[in-house]
């Protein structure tokens, strides 16, 4: 079998065996690129020193935001770093250096910290941003592969990337260098999270939408509060228990003892199982299912939904020290985007 393969702007012909060789060569080229970048990340991790701590301290000590700037591929990485910082508890924004020269310098305040990215350290478009930080004594952190360079010489703290070859065959396209910048930005964000004590609750505040937000919702955010709870005691006659069950329409009623501890639950299913002429004359303690499944208010709603699915129930009483403080329905979880 002979067919044409397009490579770049030319067409060449290969037989069936040749196709396999071409595919193998492509896989090997991709694997080599990944190994080059992996080795560079290893060197980057080993190179972290006191300047990294100074950068963290500078950011934590600022009353304002982290203004991240860069152009070209470094600018794209800078946008991502700004977004990661902002979503993990460090106020940040991206300022394009070219736009900064035409008025956006006004977005940078003296309470801010500027993080400037430039692989060469001599990016001409960053000159006005650098000069502005020097004029108004705004802390400047530089992320670069070159020292000495204009950026490294002017900034207060240098995050110097270790020497590493680019992963592309020509050694010119930003590949390894941008990977290291991206990873170093992540390292800054994670270190700041640790220093701030940033928790999953804090994370949910910044991610209320989508699957991330729904997975972090807690039971107490969705449950129906104590005032709505249908509750009876074990001695309550079933005619009164059914009225209480119908009052709020949850399809169940909790049974509590003299200390208000939940000892059982009566559901629609329990009513069907005990259906007889004498049902209404029985006490709730005779009809209830003892030891019902419960959930704590601080548990994730996803955990509660998992319990409902596992035990084939549609409601869970929410308890603290055995006492009911709320009730969660499967419909509440579904409306919140859990499934």
Legacy VTK file of the C-alpha trace (Angstrom):
# vtk DataFile Version 3.0
C-alpha trace
ASCII
DATASET POLYDATA
POINTS 339 float
0.000 0.000 0.000
1.412 3.341 -1.059
-0.075 6.745 -0.179
1.021 10.349 0.176
1.902 11.901 3.544
1.896 15.654 4.012
4.884 16.879 6.042
5.025 20.623 6.548
4.496 22.182 3.125
5.724 19.188 1.100
4.250 15.829 0.101
6.304 12.652 0.308
5.393 9.043 -0.383
5.918 6.189 2.060
4.962 2.534 1.976
3.068 0.790 4.773
6.217 0.063 6.787
7.328 3.648 6.359
4.134 4.882 8.005
4.990 2.959 11.171
8.468 4.444 11.208
7.108 7.966 10.824
4.667 7.431 13.739
7.456 6.079 15.925
9.633 9.064 15.106
6.788 11.389 16.109
6.282 9.626 19.427
10.010 9.740 20.119
10.148 13.468 19.357
7.250 14.116 21.725
8.776 11.932 24.429
12.108 13.724 24.110
10.409 17.113 24.495
8.661 15.963 27.660
11.880 14.545 29.109
13.747 17.780 28.384
11.063 19.770 30.187
10.928 17.275 33.064
14.682 17.587 33.597
14.360 21.368 33.549
11.635 21.225 36.222
13.900 19.047 38.367
16.627 21.679 38.098
14.103 24.418 38.844
12.978 22.675 42.045
16.593 22.307 43.169
17.350 25.961 42.371
14.781 27.484 44.739
16.597 29.571 47.322
16.157 32.549 49.639
14.936 34.709 46.767
11.793 32.559 46.583
11.114 33.207 50.272
11.729 36.930 49.733
9.188 36.950 46.916
6.607 35.271 49.172
7.300 37.701 52.011
7.051 40.669 49.625
3.658 39.543 48.328
2.312 38.802 51.804
3.538 42.165 53.064
1.801 44.161 50.337
-1.487 45.864 51.107
-2.486 45.751 47.437
-2.463 43.202 44.649
0.066 41.280 42.607
0.247 42.858 39.151
1.626 40.298 36.697
3.027 41.457 33.364
4.743 39.985 30.335
4.452 39.869 26.558
4.298 37.137 23.950
4.434 33.602 25.379
5.573 35.039 28.705
2.474 37.230 28.668
0.227 34.212 28.212
1.929 32.530 31.167
1.579 35.774 33.160
-2.181 35.758 32.575
-2.410 32.223 33.914
-0.290 33.040 36.972
-2.493 36.044 37.761
-5.616 33.890 37.459
-4.160 31.160 39.694
-3.098 33.657 42.356
-6.482 35.382 42.346
-8.368 32.087 42.696
-6.231 30.902 45.612
-6.488 33.888 47.919
-3.891 36.320 46.542
-5.530 39.302 44.797
-3.890 39.617 41.372
-4.441 40.954 37.881
-2.652 40.950 34.534
-1.488 44.192 32.917
-0.306 44.072 29.304
2.991 45.979 29.062
2.074 47.627 25.761
-1.253 48.825 27.158
0.573 49.948 30.304
2.569 52.395 28.159
-0.701 53.883 26.935
-2.490 54.523 30.209
-2.791 51.183 32.024
0.117 52.094 34.303
-2.636 53.807 36.275
-3.858 50.318 37.237
-0.677 49.790 39.280
-0.771 51.350 42.764
1.999 51.937 45.262
0.501 49.284 47.566
0.877 46.657 44.828
3.665 44.244 43.940
4.679 43.790 40.305
5.723 40.365 39.010
7.335 40.782 35.589
8.092 37.826 33.291
10.754 37.899 30.580
12.851 34.948 29.493
15.636 37.165 28.135
15.244 39.797 30.835
15.619 42.453 28.145
12.072 42.676 26.763
11.761 46.238 25.480
8.004 46.398 26.065
8.526 45.960 29.825
10.735 49.040 30.105
7.925 51.429 31.053
6.523 49.035 33.663
9.978 48.614 35.202
10.625 52.367 35.181
7.226 53.039 36.776
7.936 50.661 39.661
11.315 52.301 40.252
9.849 55.804 40.187
7.130 55.042 42.754
9.056 52.518 44.871
6.705 49.667 43.983
8.239 46.261 44.806
9.318 44.471 41.624
9.821 40.712 41.364
11.429 39.518 38.153
11.113 36.028 36.649
13.825 35.537 34.022
16.452 33.163 32.680
19.134 35.824 32.316
21.230 37.613 34.898
22.660 40.123 34.335
19.819 41.597 32.281
17.750 44.754 32.423
14.987 43.074 34.441
17.334 41.222 36.796
19.403 44.351 37.415
16.387 46.559 38.205
14.107 44.303 40.257
14.100 43.907 44.023
13.890 40.117 43.913
15.039 37.870 41.069
13.438 34.474 40.498
16.124 33.106 38.199
15.225 30.158 35.997
18.053 27.609 35.647
19.808 27.221 32.298
17.919 24.689 30.181
17.551 23.953 26.486
14.248 24.631 24.794
12.398 21.440 23.902
11.839 22.411 20.259
14.293 21.084 17.599
15.550 24.573 16.711
16.077 25.571 20.324
14.258 28.835 19.636
10.523 28.411 20.354
9.608 29.121 24.001
8.809 25.660 25.349
10.975 24.637 28.292
11.315 28.241 29.446
7.553 28.853 29.524
6.982 25.502 31.243
9.375 26.558 34.006
7.684 29.959 34.306
4.268 28.314 34.579
5.508 25.858 37.194
7.263 28.586 39.196
4.051 30.622 39.187
2.188 27.588 40.534
4.876 27.150 43.200
4.374 30.772 44.290
0.596 30.316 44.485
0.854 27.078 46.471
3.434 28.537 48.879
1.178 31.555 49.444
-1.778 29.252 50.103
0.245 27.460 52.782
1.355 30.707 54.384
-2.198 32.106 54.382
-3.786 28.889 55.639
-6.036 28.867 52.575
-8.654 26.103 52.998
-11.166 24.287 50.810
-13.854 26.571 52.274
-11.898 29.608 51.059
-11.451 27.928 47.682
-15.218 27.440 47.323
-15.794 31.170 47.910
-13.783 31.902 44.755
-15.262 28.992 42.764
-19.031 29.098 43.352
-19.907 27.921 39.851
-19.347 24.723 37.957
-18.411 21.292 39.223
-15.681 22.579 41.546
-18.119 24.780 43.413
-20.797 22.102 43.700
-18.340 19.464 44.956
-17.284 21.767 47.798
-20.771 22.649 49.048
-21.361 21.530 52.628
-24.490 19.976 54.081
-25.135 23.035 56.274
-25.342 25.180 53.113
-28.250 23.136 51.725
-30.085 21.657 54.708
-33.482 22.782 55.957
-32.983 24.379 59.347
-34.118 23.177 62.756
-37.340 25.203 62.760
-38.642 23.167 59.804
-37.898 19.756 61.288
-40.802 17.282 61.659
-40.181 15.681 65.071
-42.200 13.545 67.489
-41.371 11.470 70.556
-41.683 7.666 70.811
-44.991 7.926 72.721
-46.682 10.126 70.104
-49.728 8.414 68.574
-49.385 7.688 64.865
-52.317 9.886 63.860
-50.432 12.874 65.313
-47.135 11.666 63.797
-48.687 11.537 60.316
-50.000 15.080 60.742
-46.490 16.221 61.732
-45.026 14.320 58.763
-47.427 16.088 56.412
-46.783 19.534 57.907
-43.583 20.165 55.944
-43.865 17.531 53.228
-40.471 15.858 53.605
-42.010 12.392 53.546
-40.613 11.490 56.952
-40.688 12.381 60.614
-37.882 12.071 63.171
-38.396 10.411 66.535
-36.460 11.950 69.440
-36.097 10.866 73.067
-36.396 12.994 76.208
-32.877 14.389 75.610
-33.888 15.301 72.061
-31.550 12.682 70.579
-32.658 11.130 67.318
-33.582 7.509 68.003
-35.569 6.681 64.894
-37.313 7.851 61.749
-40.687 7.110 60.193
-40.884 7.288 56.416
-43.603 6.695 53.839
-42.136 3.222 53.463
-42.595 2.517 57.185
-46.244 3.559 56.911
-46.805 1.129 54.035
-45.091 -1.705 55.907
-47.247 -1.162 59.016
-50.463 -0.431 57.177
-53.350 -1.979 59.102
-56.602 -0.984 60.784
-54.772 -0.389 64.029
-51.944 1.760 62.626
-53.294 5.085 63.890
-53.603 3.730 67.416
-49.964 2.684 67.584
-47.147 4.795 69.051
-44.370 6.262 66.892
-41.804 4.137 68.730
-43.549 0.987 67.486
-43.512 2.014 63.835
-40.173 3.835 63.493
-36.995 2.476 61.965
-34.425 2.729 64.763
-30.851 4.000 64.317
-31.412 6.031 61.132
-28.589 7.176 58.877
-27.476 10.739 59.675
-24.899 13.229 58.470
-22.986 16.026 60.202
-23.577 19.625 59.057
-19.926 20.216 58.099
-19.780 17.184 55.791
-19.623 17.763 52.061
-22.996 17.539 50.368
-21.414 15.079 47.921
-20.834 12.692 50.851
-24.483 13.009 51.871
-25.633 12.277 48.326
-23.401 9.213 48.299
-25.045 7.941 51.499
-28.520 8.493 50.056
-27.612 6.551 46.917
-25.938 3.754 48.872
-28.804 3.194 51.305
-31.590 4.115 48.886
-33.056 6.911 51.010
-34.201 10.347 49.915
-33.696 12.245 53.201
-30.966 12.459 55.825
-31.332 14.035 59.227
-28.408 16.318 60.037
-27.234 15.875 63.623
-24.803 17.343 66.133
-23.978 15.074 69.087
-26.963 12.938 68.138
-29.453 15.818 68.146
-31.143 16.833 64.873
-30.285 20.327 63.612
-31.529 20.019 60.046
-32.675 17.741 57.263
-31.242 17.299 53.767
-33.221 15.978 50.818
-31.855 14.421 47.651
-33.673 17.164 45.684
-31.602 19.816 47.515
-28.403 18.142 46.312
-29.622 17.841 42.733
-30.673 21.491 42.605
-27.164 22.452 43.765
-25.665 20.647 40.755
-24.573 17.440 42.493
-25.198 14.195 40.720
LINES 1 340
339 0 1 2 3 4 5 6 7 8 9 10 11 12 13 14 15 16 17 18 19 20 21 22 23 24 25 26 27 28 29 30 31 32 33 34 35 36 37 38 39 40 41 42 43 44 45 46 47 48 49 50 51 52 53 54 55 56 57 58 59 60 61 62 63 64 65 66 67 68 69 70 71 72 73 74 75 76 77 78 79 80 81 82 83 84 85 86 87 88 89 90 91 92 93 94 95 96 97 98 99 100 101 102 103 104 105 106 107 108 109 110 111 112 113 114 115 116 117 118 119 120 121 122 123 124 125 126 127 128 129 130 131 132 133 134 135 136 137 138 139 140 141 142 143 144 145 146 147 148 149 150 151 152 153 154 155 156 157 158 159 160 161 162 163 164 165 166 167 168 169 170 171 172 173 174 175 176 177 178 179 180 181 182 183 184 185 186 187 188 189 190 191 192 193 194 195 196 197 198 199 200 201 202 203 204 205 206 207 208 209 210 211 212 213 214 215 216 217 218 219 220 221 222 223 224 225 226 227 228 229 230 231 232 233 234 235 236 237 238 239 240 241 242 243 244 245 246 247 248 249 250 251 252 253 254 255 256 257 258 259 260 261 262 263 264 265 266 267 268 269 270 271 272 273 274 275 276 277 278 279 280 281 282 283 284 285 286 287 288 289 290 291 292 293 294 295 296 297 298 299 300 301 302 303 304 305 306 307 308 309 310 311 312 313 314 315 316 317 318 319 320 321 322 323 324 325 326 327 328 329 330 331 332 333 334 335 336 337 338
